[in-house]
């Protein structure tokens, strides 16, 4: 008897061992069916026919399986808390980005008008929102990127070409207003000269007219202290002490023991030790601490190597700084006692600076190279002392550790 071929929607009871009741595939109509769809009982022969027999049926079947699996997955409290924290963090970051995008970085019309009328704006003139924006810019370092790095004048090539007259005045005098000035292209030397602080405008008197006694041999040591204080102040103010003459003078008096404390260091090491101690103090530690101080010693060596004319220009610039602070102090509102104390210190500092300027001018140019060598050697010893002290601290810490503890 021949096999019968049946096409039916009823579930199949066929099997390889019951070939008499085989059903043709409802999809391709070519092969005998071996499977039945669990949803619609449709007969099919292969996976390809199952996928094509009903897309809606297939997708709904997969969806039901996935939903069923998800229902069986019950998250614990820890998982829920982690997901909640992630959502909260994402939400807060999104709000912060929206505030940054909505925040207007420009100044208000009132602040702009005040700047146009007065030429400057203080922090108190800003609105509350502008103050917040300014503080955010300071904290992020955005403002520091806007400040052009200052190149110290004593590191420029023109500093090696400074020359003064026998009286201490500059050999090149600025042109008067009546005389026609040359263009920068026609006079490149004038541009180089403007980089250097100008020397004294009037001839320097001899030391014999300032004091009847012989100058102290410790003036060279005092000069190292003063030069260090000058370099520290200019580095701190990025070369622009004119923006705050009183503040610059206060920094100078705090760093220099000779000008601010009436000190009389007897050795170069003593002078540098005080300066480094002030540099590493909490008030100025943000500048870089000991590494910054060692860099300032390099500045002192550089200025001493340049010789007398550069030192005279430095002291003359320092004298202008002190005088500017005295002028500003007359207009500033300070307590009478405090104002009198600062004024007295400034006057005394100005006299010391002028006296040592006249002394430097009378010294032979060969005197500065040995002093620069001594300062450089003291810097090396200071660095060695630092490394030795660190090693000693580590040894003392290791000695204080209990190696063997006695059990009770």
QUIRA-V739652 format. One line per field, one symbol per residue. phi: phi as a letter, one per 30 degrees, with the letter a starting at -180 (. if undefined). A space follows every 10 residues. Layout:
phi: ???
//
This chain:
phi: .ddccbcbdd edcdadcbdd cdcdedcchb cddbbbddcc hdcbcadddd dcdadddddd dddddddddd dddcdddddd dddddddddd dddddddddd dddcdddddd dddddddcia bcdddddddd dddddddddd iddddddded ceddcddddd cdbbdddjdd dccddddddd cddeddbddd dddddceddd dceddddddc adcddddddd dddedddddd ddddddchic dddadddddd dedddcdddc cidbdcbddd dddddddddd dedbdddkid dddddddddd ddddddjeed dddddddddd dddddddddd cdcbdedddd dddddddddd dddddddddd dddddddddd dddddddddd dddddddddd dddddddddd dddbcddd
//
